[in-house]
Amino acid sequence: MSGEPNIEALTATARSALTAYDLQDAELTLLNVSENATFAVADPEWGKGALRIHRPDYHTRAAIESELAWVAALRSAGIVRTPDVIPTRTGDRVVDAAHPSGETRQAVMFEWMAGSEPEAEHLVRDFEELGAITARLHDHAKQWVAPAGFTRFTWNFETSLGANGHWGSWRDGLAVGPAEAEVLGRAAQLVNDRLTRYGSGPDRFGLIHADMRLANLLVADTDGERSVTVIDFDDCGFGWYHYDLGSSLSFIEDDPRVPEMIDSWVRGYRTVATLTAEEEAELPTFVMLRRLLLVAWVGSHRGTETADAMGPEYTAVSVDLAEHYLSKFS
């Protein structure tokens, strides 16, 4: 993906998807465009929902159905708050919508969930609750029997930081020159070495959310009762369980409160599940893994508002973080 999204075309695609719900005249409001486009859908009689228009050539229909199967299982078991999937008038969960370019894009309608992203001033506190939520997800994943045909990405080292990773190569990141590549390359090699030793047995590697950044959490306070909803399982797949912490620190890895946030997350996690000393010691590796993956993401999304806002400084800070990681673990 590169270049600014065509909002007019995406809106036309969303309007096409709405016909499957008999909502072609509903009000559409674009909420965000990152990988996918998300629209708020409002109709006086029907109510409100969130319509996700998928980007092309990323997930198959079977993979999207698999994501929705896990979300449904989590809801059914009461593991975490997640939005329900709203089926079409014919009972389908995934819609094929016409894009003006002639291609077909898949769309999913979700229940509208109240809430907003966690507030920056409360992150240390909120990470304790996030740790507990993450542990519940992991416990469920370790016991859940996925339905036949279940298929999702694998987020191992090669598919994350390899030359043909899911989000491209960190070597193509914004402002990655020879000096930056040398430092980031050594950090990537150290991450690989440590994760190879760490292992990928079933107690450490399984189905994860893989994108539990703050933007994918909705905090709501209704009648004095606080709730946290986990949204956007679009990147869920098979990876190291504690990579979920790394994704929770996306774009804020250089925040001076990160050590406190990690300690808070660990406390919360241990209220639900076991976290060994060895696993805790490796958490910085998963933070570094995620940061390098985001360098790749920025590079493969040049020309978009989000990537361009990062600018060369994102790579410069990543180099600083890599040097710190190397000094601590080499």
ROBA-9849 format. One record per residue (C-alpha): residue number from 0; residue in one letter; x, y negated, z negated. Coordinates in pm, 1 decimal, always signed. Layout:
residues N
+-----+-----+----------+----------+----------+
|   n | res |        u |        v |        w |
+-----+-----+----------+----------+----------+
| NUM |   A |        X |        Y |        Z |
...
+-----+-----+----------+----------+----------+
//
This chain:
residues 330
+-----+-----+----------+----------+----------+
|   n | res |        u |        v |        w |
+-----+-----+----------+----------+----------+
|   0 |   M |     +0.0 |     +0.0 |     +0.0 |
|   1 |   S |   +128.9 |   -345.7 |    +85.5 |
|   2 |   G |    -13.4 |   -686.7 |   +156.6 |
|   3 |   E |   -310.8 |   -864.1 |     +5.7 |
|   4 |   P |   -633.5 |   -660.8 |     +5.2 |
|   5 |   N |   -912.9 |   -756.8 |   +242.5 |
|   6 |   I |  -1184.0 |   -848.6 |     -7.4 |
|   7 |   E |  -1449.1 |   -891.9 |   +260.7 |
|   8 |   A |  -1384.8 |   -541.6 |   +393.6 |
|   9 |   L |  -1382.6 |   -389.4 |    +45.6 |
|  10 |   T |  -1712.1 |   -560.1 |    -34.3 |
|  11 |   A |  -1862.6 |   -421.9 |   +284.6 |
|  12 |   T |  -1742.8 |    -75.0 |   +184.6 |
|  13 |   A |  -1899.6 |   -114.3 |   -159.6 |
|  14 |   R |  -2223.7 |   -227.0 |     -0.9 |
|  15 |   S |  -2215.7 |    +85.6 |   +217.5 |
|  16 |   A |  -2166.3 |   +305.1 |    -90.4 |
|  17 |   L |  -2466.1 |   +149.7 |   -263.9 |
|  18 |   T |  -2703.0 |   +291.7 |     -4.3 |
|  19 |   A |  -2646.0 |   +636.2 |   -156.3 |
|  20 |   Y |  -2795.6 |   +502.4 |   -481.4 |
|  21 |   D |  -3077.7 |   +307.7 |   -314.2 |
|  22 |   L |  -2910.5 |     -6.6 |   -447.2 |
|  23 |   Q |  -2812.3 |   -171.0 |   -119.8 |
|  24 |   D |  -2961.7 |   -502.0 |   -237.0 |
|  25 |   A |  -2795.3 |   -502.0 |   -579.7 |
|  26 |   E |  -2564.1 |   -781.9 |   -684.9 |
|  27 |   L |  -2194.9 |   -700.5 |   -635.1 |
|  28 |   T |  -1916.2 |   -872.6 |   -828.2 |
|  29 |   L |  -1552.0 |   -782.7 |   -769.9 |
|  30 |   L |  -1384.2 |   -710.3 |  -1105.0 |
|  31 |   N |  -1033.9 |   -622.0 |   -993.7 |
|  32 |   V |   -822.3 |   -482.0 |   -712.8 |
|  33 |   S |   -516.7 |   -285.1 |   -813.0 |
|  34 |   E |   -488.0 |    +54.9 |   -653.8 |
|  35 |   N |   -863.0 |    +91.5 |   -621.1 |
|  36 |   A |  -1123.6 |   -182.7 |   -610.0 |
|  37 |   T |  -1380.4 |   -202.0 |   -889.2 |
|  38 |   F |  -1711.3 |   -384.6 |   -858.5 |
|  39 |   A |  -1977.7 |   -463.8 |  -1114.2 |
|  40 |   V |  -2318.3 |   -359.0 |   -978.3 |
|  41 |   A |  -2629.5 |   -526.8 |  -1118.6 |
|  42 |   D |  -2993.0 |   -469.8 |  -1034.9 |
|  43 |   P |  -3287.1 |   -609.2 |  -1235.8 |
|  44 |   E |  -3469.8 |   -276.0 |  -1246.7 |
|  45 |   W |  -3185.7 |    -23.8 |  -1231.3 |
|  46 |   G |  -2943.1 |   -194.2 |  -1468.9 |
|  47 |   K |  -2565.2 |   -224.3 |  -1442.3 |
|  48 |   G |  -2277.1 |     -0.5 |  -1337.1 |
|  49 |   A |  -1913.2 |     -5.0 |  -1229.4 |
|  50 |   L |  -1842.9 |   +105.4 |   -872.8 |
|  51 |   R |  -1490.5 |   +225.9 |   -792.3 |
|  52 |   I |  -1380.7 |   +218.6 |   -428.0 |
|  53 |   H |  -1082.2 |   +448.9 |   -381.2 |
|  54 |   R |   -777.1 |   +355.5 |   -180.2 |
|  55 |   P |   -715.7 |   +579.0 |   +120.7 |
|  56 |   D |   -463.5 |   +863.8 |   +140.9 |
|  57 |   Y |   -406.8 |   +901.3 |   -233.6 |
|  58 |   H |   -654.6 |  +1157.2 |   -370.5 |
|  59 |   T |   -854.9 |  +1423.3 |   -194.0 |
|  60 |   R |  -1223.5 |  +1459.5 |   -268.4 |
|  61 |   A |  -1140.3 |  +1776.9 |   -464.0 |
|  62 |   A |   -892.3 |  +1581.7 |   -677.7 |
|  63 |   I |  -1149.4 |  +1311.5 |   -754.7 |
|  64 |   E |  -1407.5 |  +1575.3 |   -845.6 |
|  65 |   S |  -1145.5 |  +1730.7 |  -1073.5 |
|  66 |   E |  -1086.9 |  +1399.6 |  -1250.4 |
|  67 |   L |  -1460.4 |  +1362.6 |  -1307.3 |
|  68 |   A |  -1482.2 |  +1719.0 |  -1440.2 |
|  69 |   W |  -1227.6 |  +1640.0 |  -1712.5 |
|  70 |   V |  -1399.0 |  +1311.3 |  -1800.4 |
|  71 |   A |  -1730.8 |  +1495.1 |  -1830.5 |
|  72 |   A |  -1571.3 |  +1760.9 |  -2052.3 |
|  73 |   L |  -1423.2 |  +1494.0 |  -2280.6 |
|  74 |   R |  -1763.3 |  +1325.1 |  -2312.0 |
|  75 |   S |  -1941.8 |  +1652.7 |  -2376.0 |
|  76 |   A |  -1698.3 |  +1750.5 |  -2650.9 |
|  77 |   G |  -1706.3 |  +1403.1 |  -2809.0 |
|  78 |   I |  -1328.2 |  +1370.2 |  -2784.4 |
|  79 |   V |  -1318.0 |  +1004.2 |  -2678.5 |
|  80 |   R |  -1558.4 |   +742.5 |  -2548.3 |
|  81 |   T |  -1552.6 |   +748.3 |  -2169.1 |
|  82 |   P |  -1804.0 |   +616.2 |  -1915.9 |
|  83 |   D |  -2050.6 |   +863.7 |  -1774.0 |
|  84 |   V |  -2059.4 |   +924.4 |  -1399.0 |
|  85 |   I |  -2382.4 |   +812.0 |  -1232.3 |
|  86 |   P |  -2486.4 |  +1047.1 |   -950.8 |
|  87 |   T |  -2642.8 |   +940.8 |   -623.5 |
|  88 |   R |  -3008.5 |  +1000.3 |   -544.1 |
|  89 |   T |  -2904.7 |  +1342.8 |   -407.5 |
|  90 |   G |  -2696.4 |  +1431.4 |   -713.9 |
|  91 |   D |  -2349.5 |  +1372.7 |   -567.1 |
|  92 |   R |  -2078.1 |  +1225.4 |   -787.7 |
|  93 |   V |  -1850.0 |  +1115.6 |   -503.2 |
|  94 |   V |  -1976.4 |   +905.3 |   -213.1 |
|  95 |   D |  -1826.6 |   +869.4 |   +133.4 |
|  96 |   A |  -1852.4 |   +499.2 |   +217.6 |
|  97 |   A |  -1788.4 |   +337.1 |   +554.1 |
|  98 |   H |  -1500.3 |    +87.8 |   +569.4 |
|  99 |   P |  -1509.2 |   -177.4 |   +845.2 |
| 100 |   S |  -1182.8 |    -39.6 |   +985.0 |
| 101 |   G |  -1365.9 |   +278.5 |  +1076.3 |
| 102 |   E |  -1214.5 |   +493.9 |   +802.3 |
| 103 |   T |  -1414.1 |   +651.4 |   +521.6 |
| 104 |   R |  -1335.3 |   +569.7 |   +160.6 |
| 105 |   Q |  -1460.4 |   +756.5 |   -140.3 |
| 106 |   A |  -1655.9 |   +581.4 |   -413.9 |
| 107 |   V |  -1774.6 |   +670.4 |   -764.1 |
| 108 |   M |  -2031.8 |   +491.2 |   -980.9 |
| 109 |   F |  -1967.4 |   +480.7 |  -1355.3 |
| 110 |   E |  -2182.9 |   +380.8 |  -1646.8 |
| 111 |   W |  -2123.4 |    +19.6 |  -1751.8 |
| 112 |   M |  -1929.2 |     +4.1 |  -2079.0 |
| 113 |   A |  -1908.1 |   -307.6 |  -2292.6 |
| 114 |   G |  -1575.1 |   -428.9 |  -2423.4 |
| 115 |   S |  -1252.7 |   -605.4 |  -2336.9 |
| 116 |   E |   -880.6 |   -533.6 |  -2331.2 |
| 117 |   P |   -714.0 |   -516.8 |  -2676.6 |
| 118 |   E |   -600.3 |   -856.7 |  -2799.3 |
| 119 |   A |   -225.6 |   -920.7 |  -2789.6 |
| 120 |   E |   -206.1 |  -1036.2 |  -3151.5 |
| 121 |   H |   -344.0 |   -703.3 |  -3277.8 |
| 122 |   L |   -132.9 |   -463.9 |  -3071.4 |
| 123 |   V |    +67.1 |   -318.7 |  -3359.9 |
| 124 |   R |   -254.6 |   -238.0 |  -3544.9 |
| 125 |   D |   -434.4 |   -112.5 |  -3235.3 |
| 126 |   F |   -152.8 |   +123.1 |  -3138.0 |
| 127 |   E |   -227.5 |   +335.1 |  -3443.9 |
| 128 |   E |   -579.3 |   +397.7 |  -3318.0 |
| 129 |   L |   -443.2 |   +452.0 |  -2967.4 |
| 130 |   G |   -205.9 |   +717.1 |  -3101.5 |
| 131 |   A |   -496.7 |   +903.9 |  -3258.5 |
| 132 |   I |   -701.2 |   +880.8 |  -2937.0 |
| 133 |   T |   -406.3 |  +1011.5 |  -2735.4 |
| 134 |   A |   -360.6 |  +1304.8 |  -2971.9 |
| 135 |   R |   -727.5 |  +1399.5 |  -2932.3 |
| 136 |   L |   -688.7 |  +1395.6 |  -2554.0 |
| 137 |   H |   -380.8 |  +1615.7 |  -2576.8 |
| 138 |   D |   -543.9 |  +1863.9 |  -2813.9 |
| 139 |   H |   -838.7 |  +1893.5 |  -2577.2 |
| 140 |   A |   -615.7 |  +1939.0 |  -2271.6 |
| 141 |   K |   -422.8 |  +2220.6 |  -2440.5 |
| 142 |   Q |   -741.4 |  +2417.3 |  -2505.1 |
| 143 |   W |   -963.7 |  +2325.2 |  -2212.0 |
| 144 |   V |  -1019.5 |  +2579.8 |  -1935.5 |
| 145 |   A |  -1037.2 |  +2380.1 |  -1613.3 |
| 146 |   P |  -1297.5 |  +2483.7 |  -1354.7 |
| 147 |   A |  -1201.1 |  +2675.6 |  -1042.7 |
| 148 |   G |  -1048.0 |  +2454.5 |   -777.4 |
| 149 |   F |   -923.3 |  +2196.0 |  -1028.3 |
| 150 |   T |   -642.3 |  +1996.9 |   -866.0 |
| 151 |   R |   -453.7 |  +1687.3 |   -977.5 |
| 152 |   F |   -113.3 |  +1526.8 |   -922.9 |
| 153 |   T |   +191.0 |  +1653.1 |  -1108.9 |
| 154 |   W |   +400.0 |  +1379.9 |  -1273.0 |
| 155 |   N |   +737.6 |  +1550.5 |  -1311.5 |
| 156 |   F |  +1072.9 |  +1382.0 |  -1252.7 |
| 157 |   E |  +1081.4 |  +1441.5 |   -878.7 |
| 158 |   T |   +726.2 |  +1322.2 |   -812.4 |
| 159 |   S |   +781.0 |  +1019.6 |  -1038.0 |
| 160 |   L |  +1135.5 |   +902.4 |   -967.9 |
| 161 |   G |  +1238.3 |  +1111.9 |   -669.9 |
| 162 |   A |  +1291.2 |   +960.7 |   -325.1 |
| 163 |   N |   +935.6 |  +1057.9 |   -226.2 |
| 164 |   G |   +760.1 |   +986.2 |   -553.8 |
| 165 |   H |   +387.8 |   +920.3 |   -574.1 |
| 166 |   W |   +452.4 |   +545.0 |   -601.0 |
| 167 |   G |   +759.7 |   +530.4 |   -378.4 |
| 168 |   S |  +1121.4 |   +504.1 |   -488.7 |
| 169 |   W |  +1256.4 |   +274.0 |   -757.3 |
| 170 |   R |  +1549.4 |   +216.1 |   -518.6 |
| 171 |   D |  +1309.4 |    +13.5 |   -305.4 |
| 172 |   G |  +1201.8 |   -200.2 |   -598.3 |
| 173 |   L |  +1183.5 |   -576.3 |   -575.0 |
| 174 |   A |  +1534.0 |   -732.9 |   -591.5 |
| 175 |   V |  +1707.8 |   -397.9 |   -646.4 |
| 176 |   G |  +2055.1 |   -465.1 |   -509.5 |
| 177 |   P |  +2373.4 |   -257.9 |   -548.3 |
| 178 |   A |  +2442.3 |   -377.5 |   -905.2 |
| 179 |   E |  +2085.7 |   -315.1 |  -1019.1 |
| 180 |   A |  +2073.7 |    +22.0 |   -844.1 |
| 181 |   E |  +2389.4 |   +134.2 |  -1021.7 |
| 182 |   V |  +2246.2 |    +69.8 |  -1369.5 |
| 183 |   L |  +1897.3 |   +194.9 |  -1292.3 |
| 184 |   G |  +2043.9 |   +502.5 |  -1122.1 |
| 185 |   R |  +2242.4 |   +594.4 |  -1431.1 |
| 186 |   A |  +1933.3 |   +546.7 |  -1646.1 |
| 187 |   A |  +1726.5 |   +764.7 |  -1411.2 |
| 188 |   Q |  +1990.5 |  +1038.1 |  -1424.9 |
| 189 |   L |  +1997.6 |  +1024.1 |  -1803.5 |
| 190 |   V |  +1618.1 |  +1047.2 |  -1814.8 |
| 191 |   N |  +1636.4 |  +1353.8 |  -1590.2 |
| 192 |   D |  +1909.0 |  +1515.4 |  -1800.4 |
| 193 |   R |  +1723.3 |  +1460.0 |  -2125.7 |
| 194 |   L |  +1388.7 |  +1578.8 |  -1991.3 |
| 195 |   T |  +1550.8 |  +1890.1 |  -1847.0 |
| 196 |   R |  +1679.9 |  +1972.1 |  -2195.3 |
| 197 |   Y |  +1347.8 |  +1872.2 |  -2351.1 |
| 198 |   G |  +1164.7 |  +2122.5 |  -2135.2 |
| 199 |   S |   +820.5 |  +2147.7 |  -1981.9 |
| 200 |   G |   +657.3 |  +2434.4 |  -2164.8 |
| 201 |   P |   +279.5 |  +2431.9 |  -2226.1 |
| 202 |   D |   +325.1 |  +2264.9 |  -2565.6 |
| 203 |   R |   +495.4 |  +1967.1 |  -2398.3 |
| 204 |   F |   +362.7 |  +1947.6 |  -2042.8 |
| 205 |   G |     -2.7 |  +1952.5 |  -1943.4 |
| 206 |   L |   -303.8 |  +1746.1 |  -1840.7 |
| 207 |   I |   -264.3 |  +1378.5 |  -1937.0 |
| 208 |   H |   -435.3 |  +1046.5 |  -1869.1 |
| 209 |   A |   -103.3 |   +910.3 |  -1729.9 |
| 210 |   D |   -214.3 |   +545.4 |  -1722.9 |
| 211 |   M |   -324.3 |   +451.8 |  -2075.1 |
| 212 |   R |   -214.8 |    +92.1 |  -2039.5 |
| 213 |   L |   -403.4 |   -179.4 |  -2220.5 |
| 214 |   A |   -611.8 |   -269.9 |  -1914.3 |
| 215 |   N |   -766.2 |    +77.8 |  -1928.3 |
| 216 |   L |   -893.2 |    +40.0 |  -2283.6 |
| 217 |   L |  -1214.7 |   -141.2 |  -2371.8 |
| 218 |   V |  -1256.3 |   -257.7 |  -2731.1 |
| 219 |   A |  -1609.0 |   -351.1 |  -2838.9 |
| 220 |   D |  -1763.3 |   -465.5 |  -3165.4 |
| 221 |   T |  -2133.8 |   -389.8 |  -3184.3 |
| 222 |   D |  -2318.7 |   -475.3 |  -3505.9 |
| 223 |   G |  -1992.7 |   -468.6 |  -3696.1 |
| 224 |   E |  -1888.8 |   -126.7 |  -3561.8 |
| 225 |   R |  -1568.5 |   -115.5 |  -3358.6 |
| 226 |   S |  -1527.9 |   +125.8 |  -3068.1 |
| 227 |   V |  -1259.9 |   +197.3 |  -2808.8 |
| 228 |   T |  -1348.1 |   +331.4 |  -2464.3 |
| 229 |   V |  -1087.4 |   +491.9 |  -2237.5 |
| 230 |   I |  -1146.2 |   +422.6 |  -1868.7 |
| 231 |   D |   -980.9 |   +486.4 |  -1532.6 |
| 232 |   F |   -858.3 |   +845.6 |  -1528.7 |
| 233 |   D |   -762.8 |   +795.8 |  -1162.5 |
| 234 |   D |   -396.7 |   +886.6 |  -1225.0 |
| 235 |   C |   -463.6 |  +1175.7 |  -1462.0 |
| 236 |   G |   -259.4 |  +1481.4 |  -1381.3 |
| 237 |   F |     -2.8 |  +1723.4 |  -1516.1 |
| 238 |   G |   +290.6 |  +1565.5 |  -1695.2 |
| 239 |   W |   +475.4 |  +1543.0 |  -2024.0 |
| 240 |   Y |   +220.0 |  +1473.6 |  -2295.2 |
| 241 |   H |   +415.6 |  +1191.2 |  -2452.0 |
| 242 |   Y |   +449.9 |  +1012.0 |  -2121.5 |
| 243 |   D |   +110.3 |   +874.5 |  -2226.2 |
| 244 |   L |   +292.9 |   +653.3 |  -2477.3 |
| 245 |   G |   +517.6 |   +521.5 |  -2202.9 |
| 246 |   S |   +214.4 |   +430.2 |  -1994.2 |
| 247 |   S |    +57.0 |   +252.3 |  -2292.2 |
| 248 |   L |   +358.7 |    +18.7 |  -2299.8 |
| 249 |   S |   +334.4 |    -62.0 |  -1928.7 |
| 250 |   F |   +463.6 |   -410.4 |  -1845.8 |
| 251 |   I |   +531.1 |   -492.8 |  -2213.2 |
| 252 |   E |   +834.0 |   -268.5 |  -2270.9 |
| 253 |   D |  +1045.8 |   -573.4 |  -2355.7 |
| 254 |   D |   +801.8 |   -704.4 |  -2618.3 |
| 255 |   P |   +998.5 |   -743.1 |  -2944.2 |
| 256 |   R |   +715.4 |   -561.7 |  -3127.9 |
| 257 |   V |   +761.0 |   -240.2 |  -2926.9 |
| 258 |   P |   +944.2 |    -54.1 |  -3210.3 |
| 259 |   E |   +656.4 |   -142.8 |  -3444.6 |
| 260 |   M |   +399.4 |    -40.4 |  -3184.2 |
| 261 |   I |   +570.3 |   +294.7 |  -3136.6 |
| 262 |   D |   +583.6 |   +353.2 |  -3514.3 |
| 263 |   S |   +214.5 |   +265.7 |  -3534.4 |
| 264 |   W |   +130.7 |   +499.4 |  -3244.9 |
| 265 |   V |   +324.2 |   +781.7 |  -3411.9 |
| 266 |   R |   +133.8 |   +732.6 |  -3739.3 |
| 267 |   G |   -195.7 |   +747.8 |  -3556.4 |
| 268 |   Y |    -95.3 |  +1051.1 |  -3352.2 |
| 269 |   R |     +3.7 |  +1242.9 |  -3664.0 |
| 270 |   T |   -339.6 |  +1189.3 |  -3819.0 |
| 271 |   V |   -473.1 |  +1421.5 |  -3549.4 |
| 272 |   A |   -191.9 |  +1642.6 |  -3418.2 |
| 273 |   T |   +162.7 |  +1751.0 |  -3485.1 |
| 274 |   L |   +446.5 |  +1538.8 |  -3351.8 |
| 275 |   T |   +785.4 |  +1694.2 |  -3423.1 |
| 276 |   A |  +1098.0 |  +1495.7 |  -3502.5 |
| 277 |   E |  +1245.8 |  +1607.4 |  -3169.6 |
| 278 |   E |   +940.1 |  +1482.6 |  -2980.7 |
| 279 |   E |   +945.8 |  +1151.8 |  -3164.6 |
| 280 |   A |  +1315.3 |  +1106.2 |  -3086.7 |
| 281 |   E |  +1243.2 |  +1146.2 |  -2714.5 |
| 282 |   L |   +971.7 |   +880.2 |  -2695.6 |
| 283 |   P |  +1214.5 |   +612.0 |  -2565.1 |
| 284 |   T |  +1285.5 |   +842.9 |  -2269.5 |
| 285 |   F |   +919.5 |   +838.5 |  -2171.9 |
| 286 |   V |   +913.2 |   +460.0 |  -2203.2 |
| 287 |   M |  +1214.8 |   +441.2 |  -1969.3 |
| 288 |   L |  +1058.6 |   +691.4 |  -1730.3 |
| 289 |   R |   +747.7 |   +477.1 |  -1704.5 |
| 290 |   R |   +943.8 |   +154.2 |  -1659.2 |
| 291 |   L |  +1141.8 |   +301.3 |  -1369.4 |
| 292 |   L |   +819.5 |   +430.2 |  -1217.5 |
| 293 |   L |   +676.8 |    +77.2 |  -1237.4 |
| 294 |   V |   +984.4 |    -61.0 |  -1059.8 |
| 295 |   A |   +890.5 |   +177.2 |   -778.1 |
| 296 |   W |   +527.6 |    +65.5 |   -794.2 |
| 297 |   V |   +619.5 |   -302.3 |   -765.0 |
| 298 |   G |   +841.6 |   -225.5 |   -467.8 |
| 299 |   S |   +574.5 |    -28.1 |   -284.9 |
| 300 |   H |   +316.4 |   -301.7 |   -343.9 |
| 301 |   R |   +508.0 |   -601.4 |   -211.6 |
| 302 |   G |   +275.5 |   -870.3 |    -88.8 |
| 303 |   T |     +3.4 |   -800.5 |   -343.3 |
| 304 |   E |    -76.4 |  -1057.1 |   -608.8 |
| 305 |   T |    +15.1 |   -826.3 |   -899.0 |
| 306 |   A |   +352.6 |   -715.7 |   -761.3 |
| 307 |   D |   +453.8 |  -1061.4 |   -645.2 |
| 308 |   A |   +367.6 |  -1204.1 |   -987.0 |
| 309 |   M |   +630.0 |   -973.1 |  -1136.3 |
| 310 |   G |   +897.4 |  -1120.8 |   -912.7 |
| 311 |   P |  +1270.3 |  -1045.7 |   -929.4 |
| 312 |   E |  +1258.3 |  -1098.4 |  -1305.8 |
| 313 |   Y |  +1078.2 |   -766.1 |  -1347.6 |
| 314 |   T |  +1377.0 |   -580.6 |  -1206.8 |
| 315 |   A |  +1622.3 |   -794.4 |  -1405.2 |
| 316 |   V |  +1444.0 |   -711.3 |  -1731.7 |
| 317 |   S |  +1428.1 |   -346.0 |  -1626.9 |
| 318 |   V |  +1806.3 |   -347.3 |  -1589.5 |
| 319 |   D |  +1839.3 |   -490.6 |  -1940.7 |
| 320 |   L |  +1611.0 |   -220.1 |  -2076.7 |
| 321 |   A |  +1805.5 |    +46.9 |  -1886.8 |
| 322 |   E |  +2135.5 |    -76.5 |  -2030.3 |
| 323 |   H |  +1990.2 |    -61.2 |  -2381.0 |
| 324 |   Y |  +1861.7 |   +291.9 |  -2319.5 |
| 325 |   L |  +2201.0 |   +400.6 |  -2185.8 |
| 326 |   S |  +2384.7 |   +250.8 |  -2480.9 |
| 327 |   K |  +2155.8 |   +436.5 |  -2723.3 |
| 328 |   F |  +2145.1 |   +779.3 |  -2559.8 |
| 329 |   S |  +2451.8 |   +825.6 |  -2338.8 |
+-----+-----+----------+----------+----------+
//
